[in-house]
């Protein structure tokens, strides 16, 4: 009889451990409590470096502990890079973000509505003074971005964007971290938008 009690205790302990691991794994894939910080960037060139913090799915920019910009509440920011993606000598904020709808408020005239699904977008912003101005904002991307990096790939002293992309899972936005395949591509800024190399 005593052995049964020990087995039951071990079974409950095992179940509790499995449940804890499952919740940790679920939190990781849903992006709960993750924090990414980049500091030392001076995008507005005022001599005071900004701090960019991605916490959960909200991106903020601050100067000397003063908040100067926060991503809109209906965005789910997945990642960001601070780099000179336009190759003009000034750094920009490059964001990969999930937003409901493929086009947003400014859709093409030939599109009468939006589907309301979660789409991955790529946005490029420039900080002017204390105002974040859009440089370029994509419609819903054909393939969602898993990772992005900005560096000179071909040695021509101009930055390219290296993107690891996947395919959409339309069942739920929360499944975005379960990629359906991976593909790598390289893109270069062409004055208005990016072209694939």
N, C-alpha and C positions, 0 to 999 in steps of 0.2 A: 504493500500500500504506500509506503513512503516513497518508493521509486516513481510511482505515478505522479506524486506531487512535484518532484523534481523535474520530471519530463514536462509537466504542464507549465512550470515556472520557466523552463528553458524555451518552450514553445512561445509563450507570451513575450519573453525577452527578444526572441528572434523576430517575431511579428513587429514589435516596437522598433527594433533596429531597421527592419526593412521599410517600415512606414517613414522613419526619419530620413533614410537614404532617398526614398522616393520623393519626399517633400523638398529635400535639398536639390535633387535633380530637376524637379519641376520648377523650382525657383530659378535655377540657372537658365533653363530654356525659356522661361517667361521673362527673364531679365530683371527679376526682383532684386532690389538692393545692390545692383552692380554700380560701380562708380569709376569713371575714367576722367582723369584730370590732365590738362595741358596748361602749363604756365610759362611765362617768359616770352610770350608772343606780343608784339606791339603792332597790331593791324592798323590802328588809326595814326600811328607814327607821332604820338604826342610825348614820347619819352617815358611813359608809364606802361609797363607790361600788363596785359590782361590775363585773367585766369579763366579758362574754359572748363566747365565741369559737366559731365554727362552722368546724371544720377537717375537710375531707373530708365525712363524714356524721356526725360526732360533735360535739355541742354541750356546752360546759363553762361553768360559772360559777365565778368565783374572786373573792376579796377579799384585797387586799394580797398577791398571789401565792400565796394558799392556796386550793386547790381545795375548793369547797363542794358542787358538784353536777356530775354527768356523765350524759349521756343513756345509757340502757341499750345494751349492745352489740348487741342484736337490732333496734334502731331504725336507720333511715337518715334522719337529719334533712335536710330539703330547704331549709328557710328558717325564719327567726324574726323576731319584732318585739317590742320592749319598749314597751308603751303601756298606757294606761288603757282597755282594751277593755270593761270592765264598767261604766264611768262612775260609779265609787264614790269617786274621788279617789286611788286607789292604782294604781300600774302593775302590770301582769301580764306574764308571758312567754307569748307566743302562738307556737306551734310548728306547722309543717306537717311531717309525718313519715310515712315509709313503714314499714309493719309487716306481717308475714305474718298473714293472717287478717282477716276483716271485724270481728270482735267482740272478740277477745282472750280473757282469762280470764273476764270477766264478761259472757257472752253471754245474750241473752234465753232464758227457760225454754222457749220454743217452738222454739228452734233446737237441733238435736241434735249438730251438728258444725260445723266451720269448713272453708272450702275450701282454706286454705293458700296462696292467691295473695297477691301483694303488693297492699295497699290503702293509699291515702293517707288520713291522719287529721289532724284539727286538735285540738290540745291547748292548754289554757289552764292555766298554773301561777301560783301566788303564792308568793313567798319569805317565809317566816316564820322569823325567826332565821337559822339556817343550814340550814333544811329546806325543800325545794321541795315544796309541797303542790298536788295537782291541784284545780283549780276546776271544770273541765269537760273531758271527753275524748270526742270523737266516735267513733262506729263508722266503718267504712270509708265515705268520702264517695262520693256518686253520681258526682261529677266531680272528678278530682284538681286540686289547686291548683298553678298555675304561679308565681304571684306574689301576695303579699298586702301591703296597706298599711292603716294605721289613721290616720284623720283625721276631722275634722268636715266632712261632705259638704254638709249642708243648712243650716248656720249656726245650729243650735239649741244649740250649746255642748256637745253630746254626740258622742262618737266613733262612727264607723261603720267597718266593715271592708270594704275594696274588694278583691275577689278576682278574679284572672284565672284562669280554669279551662279545662280541656281534657277529653278523653275518654281512657279507659284503653286501653292496648295490652297485651293479655294474653299476647303471645308471650314477653316478657321484661321484668323490672323495669328492666334497663339501658336499655331503649328509652323510659323515662319522659321523657327530655329531647327526644324527637321528638314534639311535640304534635300531636294530631289535632284541629285547629281550636282556636279560642280564643273564649271568651265572658267578658264582664265582669258581675259582679253586686255588689250592695251589701247588707250584712247588719248588723243591730243586735242587741246583747245584750238579752235580754228577761227577765232574772232567772234563767233556767235554760235556757241554749242561745241560739241565734241565730235570728232570723227574717229572711227575705229581704224587702227593700224594693222 
